[in-house]
Amino acid sequence: MNLAWIAVDWGTSNLRAWAMGPDGHVLDHAESPDGMGKLARDAFEPALLRLISPWLGAGVTTVIACGMVGSRQGWFEAPYRTVPCTPLDHAALVTAPTTDPRIHVCLAPGLRQMKPADVMRGEETQIAGALALSPGFDGVMCLPGTHSKWVHLSAGEVVSFQTYMTGELFALLSEHSVLRHGMAGEGWDEAAFDEALSDALSRPEKIAARLFALRAEGLVSGLSPAAARARLSGLLIGTELAGARPYWLGQPVALIGAEKLSATYARALKAQGIDARLLPATTCTLAGLASLARQPEATR
């Protein structure tokens, strides 16, 4: 294997790695469930080596990692950089302590906003990758997920951002609240989603009442699980869009995330007259890490 370096995306739940060639192409890919949330500090290096050892040769290979691996609870803390700033900065890379002489591990810091207080880790790498794929982009990027991010970009810098716990709220409400009784299954009702989205956008202050109505309608009107799940999603995304209106209104918007979820957000934005561009999350992550790999190795 003509290995040049290794790209790593290390989140709370999973570890993903790519063997990268000198021409920037992916030579191999591996992943494991050894996320940050499951590891003690001294377990990070062994977890990484279990995944990438087959790729390593006799020399030293640079590993560039983003995500929660650089958090305070991770392998080694990579301090947040404060916006406004570029999404990534090679000079801010932090070298993680290692015992295996075959690897040199560099961690990319996340970003912080002082007021209103907000943070991100991992998304900054996707944003940098999206900018590398769309040079000169000025506007807004939305990164839907467990914690959705709305990010204002100008002249290659993150100006401000705002996080919404929409994905986590959906999981909590559909799996652990009283609403779970009417949410079983994987069905989906587009019309129910659209109706709930419009309702939440026009009356976001009614969200708590609209949520309980899902349970009540299941009991008295036989609301189907497919319609209930879609309406819950529409209510939560609609409330998010109502809060994030200053970000997306009248702006070019790019969505970075999983295909299905990004398509749902694109549908919601389309209803507001916004044609969002969809960018795959993994493609953006690799492009962001590659932008760091093209620069000299970290020195600290």
C-alpha positions, 0 to 999 in steps of 0.5 A, spaced: 500 500 500 502 506 497 500 510 504 501 517 504 497 519 511 491 516 515 484 520 516 480 519 522 473 521 524 472 519 531 466 521 534 462 519 541 459 513 538 464 510 532 471 511 530 472 511 522 479 511 518 481 512 511 488 510 508 489 515 503 494 515 497 499 521 495 494 523 490 488 524 495 485 517 493 482 513 498 486 506 498 482 503 504 477 504 509 475 501 516 471 503 522 469 500 529 464 502 535 470 504 539 467 511 540 470 516 544 464 515 549 466 508 550 474 509 552 478 511 557 484 516 556 489 510 555 484 506 551 485 511 545 491 509 542 490 501 542 483 502 539 486 506 533 492 501 532 487 495 532 483 499 526 489 501 522 495 497 524 494 493 517 496 499 513 502 501 517 509 500 515 516 501 518 516 509 517 512 514 521 505 515 518 501 521 520 494 521 522 490 527 522 483 526 526 477 530 527 471 530 532 470 528 539 477 525 540 480 532 541 475 533 547 476 534 554 474 527 555 477 524 549 484 522 547 488 529 548 484 536 549 485 540 542 482 547 545 477 550 541 478 556 537 474 562 537 469 565 531 470 569 527 475 565 524 477 560 519 474 553 520 481 549 520 487 552 522 494 548 521 497 552 526 492 550 531 493 542 530 495 538 537 499 532 537 496 527 541 501 523 546 503 516 543 507 510 545 507 506 538 513 510 534 509 508 527 504 513 528 504 521 529 497 523 531 494 530 530 488 533 532 483 538 529 480 543 534 473 545 534 470 552 534 467 556 540 462 562 540 462 566 546 456 570 546 451 566 545 455 561 548 456 555 543 461 550 541 462 545 535 467 539 534 467 535 528 463 540 524 468 545 523 472 539 518 466 538 514 465 546 513 472 546 511 471 541 506 465 544 503 469 550 502 474 546 499 469 543 494 465 550 493 471 555 493 468 562 494 462 560 498 458 565 502 452 564 505 449 559 510 451 551 511 446 547 515 449 541 518 443 537 520 444 531 525 443 529 533 445 537 534 444 541 528 448 547 526 447 553 522 453 556 520 454 563 517 460 563 513 463 569 509 470 570 506 472 563 508 471 564 515 465 562 520 462 568 522 457 565 527 453 559 528 447 556 532 446 549 535 439 546 535 438 539 539 433 537 534 435 530 533 436 528 540 429 531 542 426 527 536 430 521 539 428 522 546 420 524 545 419 518 540 423 513 544 422 515 552 416 520 552 409 518 553 409 519 545 413 513 544 406 509 545 404 511 538 411 512 534 412 504 533 415 502 526 419 506 521 413 508 517 413 515 514 407 520 512 410 526 507 403 530 508 403 529 515 410 532 515 408 538 511 402 540 515 406 539 521 412 543 519 407 549 516 404 549 523 410 549 527 413 555 522 407 559 523 406 558 531 413 555 534 410 558 541 405 552 540 410 546 540 409 543 547 401 543 546 402 540 539 407 535 541 401 532 546 396 533 541 400 527 537 399 522 543 391 525 544 390 524 537 393 517 537 388 515 543 381 519 540 382 519 533 387 513 531 393 517 528 397 512 525 404 511 527 407 513 520 403 520 521 405 521 528 413 520 527 412 524 521 408 530 524 413 529 530 419 530 525 415 536 522 414 540 528 421 539 531 424 541 524 419 547 523 421 550 530 428 549 528 427 553 522 423 558 525 428 560 530 434 559 525 430 564 520 435 569 520 440 565 518 437 562 512 432 567 510 435 570 503 441 566 503 444 561 499 444 554 503 448 548 503 446 542 507 452 537 509 449 531 512 446 524 511 443 523 505 436 522 508 436 527 513 439 532 509 433 531 504 428 532 509 431 538 511 431 540 503 424 539 503 422 543 509 427 549 506 424 548 499 417 549 502 420 556 504 422 558 497 430 556 499 433 551 494 439 548 498 445 544 495 446 537 498 453 535 500 455 528 503 458 529 510 463 523 509 466 527 502 466 534 506 470 530 512 475 527 508 476 534 504 477 538 510 482 533 513 485 533 506 486 540 507 490 539 513 494 534 510 497 538 504 500 543 509 506 541 514 506 536 520 504 539 526 509 542 531 506 542 537 
